[in-house]
Amino acid sequence: HLDQELAFNLIQEIMQLLRKTIHEFMVKLKRDIKFSLNLNDLGKQNRLHKYLVDFIVEDRNLRSEILQQVNQVFLSSDRYKKHRPIFYIDVDPYDLS
């Protein structure tokens, strides 16, 4: 239904933003960055439809910088401001140190 379609489009937008940001870092650092980016649909859990974006970068510090930049851009976007009450986005911090 509509909420699930909105969520999926929002996730696709975040993934595109991640790819774009990684490319910008590659240009800035003048080197290739090895990364993995996958989307997993976990289905409904506790009446919430859950998706898992699996994002792995060879360098933890670089991953943290990339996520900080994506977070700033995304949180200031009109789309996020419009749909903020509907979505909950959680970044697993286990390796963001």
Secondary structure, 3 states (H helix, E strand, C coil): CHHHHHHHHHHHHHHHHHHHHHHHHHHHHCCCCCEEEEEEEEEEECCEEEEEEEEEECCHHHHHHHHHHHHHHHHCCHHHHHHCCCCCCCCCHHHCC
